[in-house]
Amino acid sequence: MRPTREFLLPLVAAAVLAVVWVLPAHVDAERAPHAVKVTQSAYSCPIVGGTTVVAGRLAAHPGSKATATALPSGEAVKRLVSSNSWVDSPVEGDALLAMTTDAKGAGPVGFTGGVATKKDGGGLSVGSCPGVVQDAWYLGAGSGAKHLTTVTLTNLSDSPAVADISMWGDHGPVDAVNADGIVLESFQTRRITLESLAAGEPDLAVRVQSRRGALSAAVRDTSTAVFGGTEPISSTLSPTRHQVIPGIAGGAGSKQLLLLNPGRTTARVRVEALGKDGALVPTGLDDVKVGAGRTISLDLPKSAGNDPLALRLTSDYPLSGSVRTAESNKDYTYAVAGPVLDGPAIVPVSIKGVVKDATLVLTAPKKSATVTVTAYDSKMRKQGDTTLALKADTTGTIDLGKAKLFDVPSGDIAYVVVTSAGSVEGAAVYANGKGRSAMPLSPAPLKTLAPDVRSGH
């Protein structure tokens, strides 16, 4: 069954472009990269049907410039541009490209929220708007009749971009049609259903590589099977031997660990659950084998518990991992291996017509750490803060909708800023009726790595 035309509605754009750094003409050698301030950002936000777009930043900067442009029409969307307030606006059925120039390092970010129609699986969908990607990995995708994933590629620059898409299944690498050398012209956006590349695959791992240009990628997953739902799939870490998958929601529903071994040798992985009381190895997960070039799916056993948690994976060969959670048969979420919070993360709390609170699921995977959460209203005015102390190898939660958590009623909070002292990873988990959605926490785009250089004397 091919998706309906409505399912293929374009997506919105918002996101982060890389730093522009001018090097002296005599430079001919490099040293280790170093951090520099982000001076220019661009991002793309996926829209399907009616979607609410949220745009903001860490701090108000009235002198900065921003633009938002709908694609493919090219029309300006002025209501989504503000330098000194938190913007929250519904957008219907067009793709949007938002570009922000900000020399003051304010960390501009974008998010989307919506509830899918029944024919698209239903369910809640909240996600961040992706910026430029070079090499992105996604687990949990599908190209079957009732489990269908769409990859939306957007060229965020005025020169052509080229991308390659690779896929793996439980039987090994998947031969895809027209998946290499995908060309996008200046500011073009393309929606690619995985069914059009390789049909009939119920569970897939997907890699999107940018061969050229400033390319963003957004992945949307839908299911109309017995377990229905819709969810953006965030990119997980590139294959590595050590990783943490935080932000796994609690509850007694289904939890599946998804693993990809893209290498040529069978990998063995040890799985630890990091819960409120510390680390433990769930029954049967002390030595899991993943065949070369294959994906596997494992149900987390009851011994992992029903509390929110993270998984720590240690393997002898590089793997990528994610977790798919379904509290009921109405919706599901994904947890991915994301970055450590080495800078402030911005989390939307109230999204008009979609959600009005969230729960932070936070893990200290190494040593004890402290998390500070500061709340702001839509005018970017501070409304109070709260802290959470985490022991090493534990996971804790903060209910942002809890009465009197901050100095004002929860309904007055538009977003929070999460900072940490110590190594912390996490996600925000949202609810709307039986709908669920989870979004990994990522530092706001304040700094990026640029090559260090020296003269060739």
Buried (B, 14 or more C-beta within 10 A) or exposed (E): EEBEEEBBBBBBBBBBBBBEEEEEEEEEEEEEEEEBBBBBBBBBBBBBBBBBBBBBBBEBBEEBEBBBBBBEEEEEBEBBBBBEBBBBBBBEBBBBBBBBBBEEBBBBBBBBBBBBBEEBBBBBBBBBBBBBBEEBBBBBBBBBBBBBBBBBBBBBBEEEBBBBBBBBBBEEBBEBEEBEEBBBEEBBBBBBBBBBBBBEBBBBBBBBBBBBBBBBBBBBBBBBBEBBBBBBBBBBBBBBEEBBBBBBBBBEBBBBBBBBBBBEEBBBBBBBBBBBEEBBBBEEBEEBEBBBBBBBBBEBEEEBBEBBBBBBBEBEBBBBBBBBBBBBBBBBBBBBBBEBBEBBBBBBBBBBEBBBBBBBBBBBBBEBBBBBBBBBBBEBEEBBBBEBEBBBBBBBBBEBBEEEBBEBEBEBBBBBBBBBEBBBBBBBBBBBEBBBBBBBBBBBBBBBEBEEBEEEE
